């Protein structure tokens, strides 16, 4: 129960960051480079409160583990003031109050300086979140910078997408919007990939990536990586494909397709939240000995797992056939845009792609 609650809280935390960042970035652009955007002050304040509330989720497991011995109040005080994760949350909570007051009193200001200050406050909040990250605990300087850059790039990219897909009142100037957003999204995506690979190196050797699938951490990471593939497809649809579509059909509404891309990102957030609750495979043999194999991996391998075992690819007919099916699902999810199919149909095809690609990989591994 705690695992599920914490995972969902992590995903919602990332969403709150993205909403606030996207709102302030949009405020910096003139009206002819964006559709009409309306984000109420109430929604912004809820997002700020969400940062303070959802960032507390990682502390829940510590609280439930210690409170019976020390009492709830003493446990909370001890965690908040002695654990790095607690100090990080206290910093986030205090700064969230400051940001909330800033929004409450200066929300109606339209000068660019007010948006810049809001963005800087969010960057400081991101720094507070990175303070207690796994990468920072391993390498205080390099880990912190990598985590900060990774997460900041994510919330900039996703924030703009979230605001334009859910809070735009019309589709005016959508082509002009795509001109600058497409470039910004490409840069952010490139930074996210580079820093994401660097963050992986803090948890495991890249060569042991298939071996990590025996653990719950590796399973979550694999699902996250598979979700990135349809995300790239939707980035193509909402970037290059949408520009051409709007040139031919001026009245076409691109917002449902932007929402589909956002839902895929939300699933990636959930997978990332699950990752944060798992033991990273920095010492695979030790974790296998103490925690055992992942329940998901156990569905495909019923043999005895030894800490010294490795995962290798061995092409099998069933894995190859399902792999071909997964490619078909992905192709249909992209072609459905050009064939004027509903966005929901494309989203379902993308989910089926992830499921079938996952099965194709797991059916093609052998533990030796």
BABAMAR-784291 format. One record per residue (C-alpha): residue number from 0; residue in one letter; x negated, y negated, z. Coordinates in pm, 1 decimal, always signed. Each point is the difference from the previous one (the first is absolute). Last residue first. Layout:
REM residues N
r i NUM&aa a&c1 X&c2 Y&c3 Z
...
***
This chain:
REM residues 368
r i 367&aa x&c1 -2292.6&c2 +1855.9&c3 -1725.2
r i 366&aa x&c1 +342.2&c2 -164.8&c3 +5.4
r i 365&aa x&c1 +153.6&c2 -6.0&c3 -345.6
r i 364&aa x&c1 +179.7&c2 -286.2&c3 -161.8
r i 363&aa x&c1 +222.7&c2 -4.8&c3 -307.3
r i 362&aa x&c1 +336.5&c2 +39.2&c3 +170.9
r i 361&aa x&c1 -76.8&c2 -305.1&c3 +213.6
r i 360&aa x&c1 -81.4&c2 -211.2&c3 -305.9
r i 359&aa x&c1 +304.2&c2 +99.0&c3 -204.9
r i 358&aa x&c1 +226.9&c2 -35.3&c3 +303.3
r i 357&aa x&c1 -119.9&c2 -357.3&c3 +58.5
r i 356&aa x&c1 +41.4&c2 -82.8&c3 -368.2
r i 355&aa x&c1 +355.1&c2 +140.5&c3 +14.3
r i 354&aa x&c1 +95.0&c2 -205.3&c3 +305.2
r i 353&aa x&c1 -162.5&c2 -320.4&c3 -126.7
r i 352&aa x&c1 +158.8&c2 +39.1&c3 -344.4
r i 351&aa x&c1 +340.2&c2 +72.7&c3 +153.4
r i 350&aa x&c1 -29.8&c2 -326.3&c3 +192.8
r i 349&aa x&c1 -85.9&c2 -181.7&c3 -323.0
r i 348&aa x&c1 +294.9&c2 +157.4&c3 -182.7
r i 347&aa x&c1 +229.9&c2 -116.6&c3 +280.9
r i 346&aa x&c1 -137.5&c2 -353.5&c3 -37.2
r i 345&aa x&c1 +59.6&c2 +6.7&c3 -375.5
r i 344&aa x&c1 +361.7&c2 +105.3&c3 +53.6
r i 343&aa x&c1 +45.0&c2 -278.4&c3 +254.1
r i 342&aa x&c1 -130.1&c2 -253.4&c3 -254.1
r i 341&aa x&c1 +293.4&c2 +87.5&c3 -229.8
r i 340&aa x&c1 -98.4&c2 +114.6&c3 -352.0
r i 339&aa x&c1 -61.9&c2 -260.9&c3 -268.2
r i 338&aa x&c1 -214.7&c2 +229.9&c3 -218.5
r i 337&aa x&c1 -303.7&c2 -226.9&c3 +53.0
r i 336&aa x&c1 +36.3&c2 +22.8&c3 +376.5
r i 335&aa x&c1 +76.2&c2 +373.2&c3 -12.7
r i 334&aa x&c1 -329.3&c2 +50.2&c3 -182.4
r i 333&aa x&c1 -196.3&c2 -64.0&c3 +319.7
r i 332&aa x&c1 +189.2&c2 +243.5&c3 +224.6
r i 331&aa x&c1 +20.8&c2 +247.7&c3 -290.8
r i 330&aa x&c1 -379.9&c2 +5.0&c3 -34.2
r i 329&aa x&c1 -42.8&c2 +57.0&c3 +373.7
r i 328&aa x&c1 +250.6&c2 +285.9&c3 +1.8
r i 327&aa x&c1 -171.6&c2 +156.0&c3 -302.6
r i 326&aa x&c1 -339.5&c2 -21.3&c3 +170.1
r i 325&aa x&c1 +150.1&c2 +174.4&c3 +304.2
r i 324&aa x&c1 +135.2&c2 +278.8&c3 -222.3
r i 323&aa x&c1 -348.7&c2 +55.8&c3 -144.0
r i 322&aa x&c1 -137.6&c2 +25.1&c3 +353.4
r i 321&aa x&c1 +276.4&c2 +247.2&c3 +87.6
r i 320&aa x&c1 -117.2&c2 +219.2&c3 -286.9
r i 319&aa x&c1 -365.8&c2 -31.0&c3 +100.2
r i 318&aa x&c1 +72.5&c2 +85.8&c3 +364.1
r i 317&aa x&c1 +208.4&c2 +304.5&c3 -99.0
r i 316&aa x&c1 -269.8&c2 +123.6&c3 -238.6
r i 315&aa x&c1 -285.6&c2 -37.9&c3 +244.8
r i 314&aa x&c1 -305.2&c2 -223.1&c3 -16.5
r i 313&aa x&c1 -231.7&c2 +57.1&c3 +298.6
r i 312&aa x&c1 -87.2&c2 -321.3&c3 +179.6
r i 311&aa x&c1 -203.9&c2 +37.5&c3 +317.0
r i 310&aa x&c1 +78.1&c2 -67.3&c3 +365.8
r i 309&aa x&c1 -274.7&c2 +82.9&c3 +249.9
r i 308&aa x&c1 -21.4&c2 +227.3&c3 +304.0
r i 307&aa x&c1 -246.5&c2 -54.2&c3 +286.7
r i 306&aa x&c1 +265.6&c2 -84.3&c3 +259.6
r i 305&aa x&c1 +171.8&c2 +333.5&c3 -71.4
r i 304&aa x&c1 +358.4&c2 +13.2&c3 -119.3
r i 303&aa x&c1 +158.5&c2 +345.7&c3 +0.1
r i 302&aa x&c1 +221.2&c2 +54.4&c3 -299.2
r i 301&aa x&c1 +352.4&c2 -130.8&c3 -55.5
r i 300&aa x&c1 -83.0&c2 -266.9&c3 -255.6
r i 299&aa x&c1 +265.2&c2 -192.6&c3 -191.0
r i 298&aa x&c1 +246.6&c2 -72.7&c3 +281.7
r i 297&aa x&c1 -295.2&c2 -38.9&c3 +238.2
r i 296&aa x&c1 -106.2&c2 -309.8&c3 -192.7
r i 295&aa x&c1 +322.3&c2 -166.9&c3 +105.9
r i 294&aa x&c1 -38.7&c2 +113.2&c3 +362.8
r i 293&aa x&c1 -352.4&c2 -148.8&c3 +1.6
r i 292&aa x&c1 -267.1&c2 +242.9&c3 +123.1
r i 291&aa x&c1 -108.2&c2 +20.3&c3 +360.1
r i 290&aa x&c1 -21.2&c2 -278.9&c3 +254.2
r i 289&aa x&c1 -308.4&c2 +88.3&c3 +207.7
r i 288&aa x&c1 -197.1&c2 +230.9&c3 -229.2
r i 287&aa x&c1 +107.3&c2 -177.9&c3 -318.2
r i 286&aa x&c1 -93.5&c2 -332.3&c3 +159.4
r i 285&aa x&c1 -346.6&c2 +128.3&c3 +91.2
r i 284&aa x&c1 -65.9&c2 +142.4&c3 -345.2
r i 283&aa x&c1 +111.9&c2 -317.3&c3 -177.3
r i 282&aa x&c1 -215.9&c2 -242.1&c3 +195.1
r i 281&aa x&c1 +67.8&c2 -339.2&c3 -161.5
r i 280&aa x&c1 +334.0&c2 +148.9&c3 -105.2
r i 279&aa x&c1 +214.8&c2 -288.3&c3 +126.2
r i 278&aa x&c1 +233.1&c2 +96.9&c3 +288.4
r i 277&aa x&c1 +354.0&c2 -95.2&c3 -92.5
r i 276&aa x&c1 +226.7&c2 -284.0&c3 +114.1
r i 275&aa x&c1 -152.8&c2 -260.5&c3 -234.8
r i 274&aa x&c1 +54.7&c2 +230.1&c3 -294.4
r i 273&aa x&c1 +375.2&c2 +15.0&c3 +67.3
r i 272&aa x&c1 +15.6&c2 -379.1&c3 -27.8
r i 271&aa x&c1 -189.2&c2 +18.8&c3 -329.1
r i 270&aa x&c1 +253.5&c2 +251.7&c3 -130.8
r i 269&aa x&c1 +281.3&c2 -233.0&c3 +106.1
r i 268&aa x&c1 -171.9&c2 -295.7&c3 -167.0
r i 267&aa x&c1 -36.1&c2 +206.5&c3 -318.4
r i 266&aa x&c1 +374.7&c2 +64.7&c3 +16.8
r i 265&aa x&c1 +52.8&c2 -376.6&c3 +26.4
r i 264&aa x&c1 -222.3&c2 -48.4&c3 -304.1
r i 263&aa x&c1 +225.9&c2 +233.3&c3 -196.5
r i 262&aa x&c1 +299.2&c2 -200.0&c3 +122.4
r i 261&aa x&c1 -169.3&c2 -322.6&c3 -116.6
r i 260&aa x&c1 -47.1&c2 +138.7&c3 -350.1
r i 259&aa x&c1 +370.3&c2 +89.2&c3 -10.3
r i 258&aa x&c1 +85.3&c2 -351.8&c3 +120.2
r i 257&aa x&c1 -200.0&c2 -151.7&c3 -287.2
r i 256&aa x&c1 +204.1&c2 +215.8&c3 -236.8
r i 255&aa x&c1 +324.7&c2 -127.3&c3 +150.8
r i 254&aa x&c1 -127.7&c2 -361.7&c3 -30.3
r i 253&aa x&c1 -71.7&c2 +0.8&c3 -374.6
r i 252&aa x&c1 +347.0&c2 -123.2&c3 -105.9
r i 251&aa x&c1 +18.1&c2 -22.3&c3 -382.1
r i 250&aa x&c1 +158.4&c2 -324.7&c3 -121.9
r i 249&aa x&c1 -284.9&c2 -93.2&c3 -236.6
r i 248&aa x&c1 -4.2&c2 +342.0&c3 -164.9
r i 247&aa x&c1 -277.5&c2 +27.4&c3 -260.5
r i 246&aa x&c1 -258.6&c2 -222.6&c3 +167.9
r i 245&aa x&c1 +116.9&c2 +125.0&c3 +338.7
r i 244&aa x&c1 -78.2&c2 +359.5&c3 -95.9
r i 243&aa x&c1 -346.3&c2 -87.0&c3 -126.2
r i 242&aa x&c1 -90.1&c2 -168.1&c3 +328.1
r i 241&aa x&c1 +160.9&c2 +282.5&c3 +195.6
r i 240&aa x&c1 -212.5&c2 +267.9&c3 -163.8
r i 239&aa x&c1 -328.8&c2 -179.1&c3 +69.6
r i 238&aa x&c1 +64.7&c2 -73.5&c3 +366.9
r i 237&aa x&c1 +304.4&c2 +163.3&c3 +156.5
r i 236&aa x&c1 -42.8&c2 +318.0&c3 -204.8
r i 235&aa x&c1 -378.7&c2 +17.7&c3 +41.9
r i 234&aa x&c1 +30.0&c2 -58.5&c3 +374.9
r i 233&aa x&c1 +271.1&c2 +264.7&c3 -3.6
r i 232&aa x&c1 -243.0&c2 +254.2&c3 -144.8
r i 231&aa x&c1 -273.8&c2 -99.6&c3 +245.3
r i 230&aa x&c1 +247.3&c2 +60.9&c3 +281.0
r i 229&aa x&c1 +85.3&c2 +335.7&c3 -157.6
r i 228&aa x&c1 -368.3&c2 +97.2&c3 +52.3
r i 227&aa x&c1 -37.4&c2 -159.4&c3 +345.3
r i 226&aa x&c1 +254.4&c2 +244.8&c3 +140.1
r i 225&aa x&c1 -243.8&c2 +285.6&c3 -65.0
r i 224&aa x&c1 -263.7&c2 -177.9&c3 +208.7
r i 223&aa x&c1 +237.7&c2 -40.6&c3 +293.1
r i 222&aa x&c1 +104.3&c2 +365.3&c3 -20.3
r i 221&aa x&c1 -366.6&c2 +103.6&c3 +8.1
r i 220&aa x&c1 -73.9&c2 -227.6&c3 +296.4
r i 219&aa x&c1 +293.3&c2 +139.5&c3 +196.2
r i 218&aa x&c1 -118.7&c2 +355.8&c3 -68.9
r i 217&aa x&c1 -357.0&c2 -90.9&c3 +92.5
r i 216&aa x&c1 +107.6&c2 -138.7&c3 +335.8
r i 215&aa x&c1 +216.7&c2 +307.9&c3 +64.7
r i 214&aa x&c1 -310.0&c2 +214.9&c3 -40.8
r i 213&aa x&c1 -71.7&c2 +276.2&c3 -252.9
r i 212&aa x&c1 +12.6&c2 -269.9&c3 -266.2
r i 211&aa x&c1 -324.0&c2 -135.9&c3 +149.4
r i 210&aa x&c1 -191.9&c2 +269.9&c3 -187.8
r i 209&aa x&c1 +109.1&c2 -156.6&c3 -330.5
r i 208&aa x&c1 -156.3&c2 -333.1&c3 +109.1
r i 207&aa x&c1 -323.1&c2 +158.9&c3 +123.1
r i 206&aa x&c1 -207.4&c2 -139.4&c3 -288.4
r i 205&aa x&c1 +118.1&c2 -349.6&c3 +86.1
r i 204&aa x&c1 -162.2&c2 +32.0&c3 +340.4
r i 203&aa x&c1 +248.3&c2 -81.7&c3 +269.2
r i 202&aa x&c1 +150.8&c2 -264.2&c3 +226.8
r i 201&aa x&c1 -213.2&c2 -309.4&c3 -61.0
r i 200&aa x&c1 -38.9&c2 +98.8&c3 -365.3
r i 199&aa x&c1 +376.7&c2 -19.7&c3 -42.1
r i 198&aa x&c1 -14.8&c2 -367.7&c3 +95.8
r i 197&aa x&c1 -244.4&c2 -57.6&c3 -288.0
r i 196&aa x&c1 +236.0&c2 +171.9&c3 -241.1
r i 195&aa x&c1 +277.8&c2 -229.3&c3 +120.5
r i 194&aa x&c1 -228.2&c2 -303.3&c3 -32.5
r i 193&aa x&c1 -57.8&c2 +74.5&c3 -367.7
r i 192&aa x&c1 +362.5&c2 +94.9&c3 -73.0
r i 191&aa x&c1 +145.4&c2 -297.3&c3 +190.3
r i 190&aa x&c1 -242.8&c2 -240.6&c3 -168.6
r i 189&aa x&c1 +102.3&c2 +124.5&c3 -345.3
r i 188&aa x&c1 +367.8&c2 -22.4&c3 +94.4
r i 187&aa x&c1 -42.9&c2 -356.2&c3 +125.0
r i 186&aa x&c1 -175.3&c2 -107.7&c3 -320.1
r i 185&aa x&c1 +262.0&c2 +164.2&c3 -219.6
r i 184&aa x&c1 +284.4&c2 -143.7&c3 +210.3
r i 183&aa x&c1 -140.2&c2 -353.5&c3 -33.7
r i 182&aa x&c1 -19.9&c2 +31.3&c3 -377.4
r i 181&aa x&c1 +354.1&c2 +138.1&c3 -25.9
r i 180&aa x&c1 +127.7&c2 -264.0&c3 +242.6
r i 179&aa x&c1 -127.5&c2 -290.4&c3 -207.0
r i 178&aa x&c1 +159.2&c2 +89.0&c3 -334.5
r i 177&aa x&c1 +286.1&c2 +191.9&c3 +161.2
r i 176&aa x&c1 +139.3&c2 -317.6&c3 +156.7
r i 175&aa x&c1 +4.6&c2 -177.4&c3 -333.2
r i 174&aa x&c1 +194.8&c2 +293.8&c3 -145.2
r i 173&aa x&c1 +240.0&c2 -10.2&c3 +294.9
r i 172&aa x&c1 +63.6&c2 -373.0&c3 -46.9
r i 171&aa x&c1 +368.0&c2 +45.6&c3 +90.2
r i 170&aa x&c1 +97.9&c2 +341.7&c3 +131.7
r i 169&aa x&c1 +239.5&c2 -120.4&c3 +270.7
r i 168&aa x&c1 +44.2&c2 -10.0&c3 +376.8
r i 167&aa x&c1 -335.8&c2 +159.1&c3 +75.9
r i 166&aa x&c1 -18.3&c2 +146.3&c3 +351.8
r i 165&aa x&c1 -21.4&c2 +377.0&c3 -53.6
r i 164&aa x&c1 -217.4&c2 +55.6&c3 -308.7
r i 163&aa x&c1 -193.9&c2 -327.8&c3 +4.7
r i 162&aa x&c1 -66.6&c2 +15.7&c3 +374.1
r i 161&aa x&c1 -108.2&c2 +363.5&c3 +3.5
r i 160&aa x&c1 -229.0&c2 -31.1&c3 -301.5
r i 159&aa x&c1 -170.8&c2 -307.2&c3 +146.2
r i 158&aa x&c1 -44.8&c2 +174.9&c3 +334.1
r i 157&aa x&c1 -124.8&c2 +320.4&c3 -161.4
r i 156&aa x&c1 -292.9&c2 -175.7&c3 -167.0
r i 155&aa x&c1 -92.0&c2 -230.3&c3 +288.3
r i 154&aa x&c1 +75.6&c2 +268.8&c3 +261.2
r i 153&aa x&c1 -224.1&c2 +255.9&c3 -171.4
r i 152&aa x&c1 -290.5&c2 -238.4&c3 -57.3
r i 151&aa x&c1 +3.7&c2 -98.3&c3 +368.4
r i 150&aa x&c1 +5.9&c2 +367.0&c3 +101.6
r i 149&aa x&c1 -304.4&c2 +93.6&c3 -201.9
r i 148&aa x&c1 -200.7&c2 -313.7&c3 +76.5
r i 147&aa x&c1 +65.5&c2 +32.4&c3 +374.1
r i 146&aa x&c1 -78.3&c2 +372.9&c3 +3.8
r i 145&aa x&c1 -326.5&c2 -50.5&c3 -190.8
r i 144&aa x&c1 -107.4&c2 -297.6&c3 +211.4
r i 143&aa x&c1 +76.8&c2 +186.4&c3 +323.7
r i 142&aa x&c1 -178.1&c2 +318.1&c3 -107.1
r i 141&aa x&c1 -308.4&c2 -187.9&c3 -119.8
r i 140&aa x&c1 -28.5&c2 -198.7&c3 +323.2
r i 139&aa x&c1 +111.6&c2 +233.8&c3 +279.3
r i 138&aa x&c1 -101.2&c2 +326.0&c3 -174.8
r i 137&aa x&c1 +169.4&c2 +305.6&c3 +152.9
r i 136&aa x&c1 +257.4&c2 -179.6&c3 +216.9
r i 135&aa x&c1 +56.2&c2 -248.7&c3 -279.9
r i 134&aa x&c1 +86.2&c2 +279.1&c3 -245.1
r i 133&aa x&c1 +255.1&c2 +149.5&c3 +241.3
r i 132&aa x&c1 +180.3&c2 -332.4&c3 +33.2
r i 131&aa x&c1 +30.3&c2 -191.1&c3 +328.6
r i 130&aa x&c1 -135.9&c2 -333.9&c3 -124.0
r i 129&aa x&c1 +161.5&c2 +50.8&c3 -339.0
r i 128&aa x&c1 +338.5&c2 -94.5&c3 +144.0
r i 127&aa x&c1 -142.3&c2 -316.4&c3 +150.1
r i 126&aa x&c1 -158.6&c2 -87.6&c3 -333.4
r i 125&aa x&c1 +338.1&c2 +46.1&c3 -166.2
r i 124&aa x&c1 +147.7&c2 -242.0&c3 +255.0
r i 123&aa x&c1 -275.5&c2 -249.0&c3 -84.1
r i 122&aa x&c1 +88.0&c2 +39.1&c3 -368.1
r i 121&aa x&c1 +364.7&c2 -65.7&c3 +88.4
r i 120&aa x&c1 -98.2&c2 -324.2&c3 +174.1
r i 119&aa x&c1 -203.8&c2 -103.6&c3 -304.6
r i 118&aa x&c1 +299.3&c2 +63.4&c3 -227.7
r i 117&aa x&c1 +223.1&c2 -215.8&c3 +220.6
r i 116&aa x&c1 -258.8&c2 -279.4&c3 +0.7
r i 115&aa x&c1 -14.1&c2 +15.7&c3 -380.5
r i 114&aa x&c1 +380.2&c2 -12.3&c3 -19.4
r i 113&aa x&c1 +7.2&c2 -312.6&c3 +217.0
r i 112&aa x&c1 -275.8&c2 -161.1&c3 -206.6
r i 111&aa x&c1 +202.6&c2 +46.5&c3 -318.1
r i 110&aa x&c1 +259.5&c2 -257.0&c3 +107.0
r i 109&aa x&c1 +353.7&c2 +139.2&c3 +13.0
r i 108&aa x&c1 +82.4&c2 -25.7&c3 +370.2
r i 107&aa x&c1 +330.2&c2 +168.8&c3 +85.8
r i 106&aa x&c1 -161.2&c2 +284.3&c3 +195.6
r i 105&aa x&c1 -207.0&c2 -233.9&c3 +218.9
r i 104&aa x&c1 +158.2&c2 +32.9&c3 +345.2
r i 103&aa x&c1 +125.9&c2 +359.6&c3 +0.6
r i 102&aa x&c1 -273.3&c2 +127.4&c3 -231.5
r i 101&aa x&c1 -274.0&c2 -140.4&c3 +224.8
r i 100&aa x&c1 +175.3&c2 +133.3&c3 +308.5
r i 99&aa x&c1 +8.5&c2 +347.9&c3 -153.5
r i 98&aa x&c1 -364.0&c2 -26.2&c3 -102.3
r i 97&aa x&c1 -98.8&c2 -89.1&c3 +357.7
r i 96&aa x&c1 +211.7&c2 +282.6&c3 +139.2
r i 95&aa x&c1 -157.1&c2 +238.9&c3 -251.3
r i 94&aa x&c1 -342.4&c2 -123.9&c3 +112.3
r i 93&aa x&c1 +74.6&c2 +104.5&c3 +356.9
r i 92&aa x&c1 +137.1&c2 +340.4&c3 -105.0
r i 91&aa x&c1 -287.5&c2 +67.6&c3 -240.3
r i 90&aa x&c1 -259.6&c2 -80.1&c3 +267.3
r i 89&aa x&c1 +180.5&c2 +221.9&c3 +249.9
r i 88&aa x&c1 +14.2&c2 +277.6&c3 -262.7
r i 87&aa x&c1 -375.8&c2 -21.7&c3 -60.8
r i 86&aa x&c1 -68.8&c2 +10.3&c3 +371.9
r i 85&aa x&c1 +211.4&c2 +314.7&c3 +24.0
r i 84&aa x&c1 -174.6&c2 +169.8&c3 -293.2
r i 83&aa x&c1 -334.0&c2 -89.7&c3 +156.1
r i 82&aa x&c1 +105.9&c2 +164.3&c3 +327.6
r i 81&aa x&c1 -62.0&c2 -181.2&c3 +331.8
r i 80&aa x&c1 +252.0&c2 -286.8&c3 +18.7
r i 79&aa x&c1 +302.2&c2 +134.2&c3 -186.6
r i 78&aa x&c1 -48.5&c2 +364.0&c3 +97.6
r i 77&aa x&c1 -52.8&c2 -69.4&c3 +372.2
r i 76&aa x&c1 +290.4&c2 -241.6&c3 +26.9
r i 75&aa x&c1 +232.6&c2 +240.0&c3 -180.7
r i 74&aa x&c1 -107.8&c2 +294.8&c3 +215.8
r i 73&aa x&c1 +44.0&c2 -198.8&c3 +320.7
r i 72&aa x&c1 +352.6&c2 -94.3&c3 -106.0
r i 71&aa x&c1 +103.1&c2 +349.9&c3 -107.2
r i 70&aa x&c1 -134.8&c2 +195.3&c3 +294.5
r i 69&aa x&c1 -351.3&c2 +137.5&c3 +40.2
r i 68&aa x&c1 +31.6&c2 +376.4&c3 -43.9
r i 67&aa x&c1 +330.3&c2 +15.7&c3 -186.8
r i 66&aa x&c1 -94.2&c2 -309.8&c3 -201.9
r i 65&aa x&c1 -313.0&c2 +145.0&c3 -156.5
r i 64&aa x&c1 +97.9&c2 +208.0&c3 -305.5
r i 63&aa x&c1 +321.4&c2 -186.6&c3 -82.1
r i 62&aa x&c1 -185.6&c2 -331.4&c3 +16.2
r i 61&aa x&c1 -289.1&c2 +120.1&c3 -214.8
r i 60&aa x&c1 +240.5&c2 +132.9&c3 -264.2
r i 59&aa x&c1 +192.1&c2 -327.3&c3 +6.2
r i 58&aa x&c1 -304.0&c2 -223.1&c3 -52.0
r i 57&aa x&c1 -5.5&c2 +60.6&c3 -375.1
r i 56&aa x&c1 +360.0&c2 -136.3&c3 -14.8
r i 55&aa x&c1 -80.3&c2 -342.0&c3 +146.1
r i 54&aa x&c1 -71.4&c2 -136.3&c3 -348.5
r i 53&aa x&c1 +368.9&c2 +57.7&c3 -76.8
r i 52&aa x&c1 +122.2&c2 -246.0&c3 +263.1
r i 51&aa x&c1 -240.4&c2 -292.7&c3 -49.2
r i 50&aa x&c1 +4.1&c2 +27.6&c3 -379.7
r i 49&aa x&c1 +377.9&c2 +48.2&c3 +0.7
r i 48&aa x&c1 +46.4&c2 -322.3&c3 +194.4
r i 47&aa x&c1 -179.3&c2 -180.0&c3 -283.5
r i 46&aa x&c1 +219.8&c2 +177.6&c3 -256.2
r i 45&aa x&c1 +313.8&c2 -96.4&c3 +195.2
r i 44&aa x&c1 -123.9&c2 -360.3&c3 +2.7
r i 43&aa x&c1 -42.4&c2 +8.2&c3 -377.1
r i 42&aa x&c1 +348.4&c2 +144.7&c3 -51.2
r i 41&aa x&c1 +154.1&c2 -269.4&c3 +223.0
r i 40&aa x&c1 -186.2&c2 -274.5&c3 -185.3
r i 39&aa x&c1 +176.9&c2 +107.7&c3 -318.4
r i 38&aa x&c1 -191.1&c2 +117.0&c3 -304.3
r i 37&aa x&c1 +126.9&c2 -158.4&c3 -320.7
r i 36&aa x&c1 -197.5&c2 +33.3&c3 -323.7
r i 35&aa x&c1 +108.6&c2 -152.9&c3 -331.6
r i 34&aa x&c1 -201.2&c2 +165.5&c3 -272.2
r i 33&aa x&c1 -371.1&c2 -84.8&c3 -29.1
r i 32&aa x&c1 -247.7&c2 -201.8&c3 -203.4
r i 31&aa x&c1 +229.9&c2 -295.3&c3 -80.1
r i 30&aa x&c1 +74.1&c2 -51.9&c3 +370.6
r i 29&aa x&c1 -357.6&c2 -82.9&c3 +88.9
r i 28&aa x&c1 -211.3&c2 +258.7&c3 +185.6
r i 27&aa x&c1 -122.1&c2 -42.6&c3 +359.5
r i 26&aa x&c1 +330.4&c2 +106.6&c3 +157.5
r i 25&aa x&c1 -30.8&c2 +336.1&c3 -174.1
r i 24&aa x&c1 -315.6&c2 +70.4&c3 +200.3
r i 23&aa x&c1 +178.9&c2 -84.5&c3 +325.7
r i 22&aa x&c1 +288.2&c2 +237.8&c3 -65.3
r i 21&aa x&c1 -225.8&c2 +279.8&c3 -118.2
r i 20&aa x&c1 -207.1&c2 -17.1&c3 +317.6
r i 19&aa x&c1 +305.4&c2 +9.6&c3 +226.0
r i 18&aa x&c1 +163.6&c2 +289.5&c3 -182.9
r i 17&aa x&c1 -324.2&c2 +197.0&c3 -28.7
r i 16&aa x&c1 -76.0&c2 -20.1&c3 +371.2
r i 15&aa x&c1 +350.5&c2 +116.6&c3 +84.4
r i 14&aa x&c1 -29.3&c2 +288.9&c3 -248.4
r i 13&aa x&c1 -329.8&c2 +114.0&c3 +151.5
r i 12&aa x&c1 +166.5&c2 +11.2&c3 +342.2
r i 11&aa x&c1 +297.2&c2 +188.8&c3 -143.5
r i 10&aa x&c1 -231.4&c2 +274.2&c3 -126.1
r i 9&aa x&c1 -181.5&c2 +17.2&c3 +334.7
r i 8&aa x&c1 +331.1&c2 +17.9&c3 +186.7
r i 7&aa x&c1 +115.5&c2 +288.2&c3 -219.4
r i 6&aa x&c1 -315.7&c2 +196.6&c3 +83.4
r i 5&aa x&c1 +20.8&c2 -87.1&c3 +369.3
r i 4&aa x&c1 +359.5&c2 +116.8&c3 +30.3
r i 3&aa x&c1 -69.5&c2 +322.3&c3 -189.3
r i 2&aa x&c1 -306.9&c2 +82.3&c3 +211.9
r i 1&aa x&c1 +178.1&c2 -91.4&c3 +324.7
r i 0&aa x&c1 +282.7&c2 +239.1&c3 -91.9
***
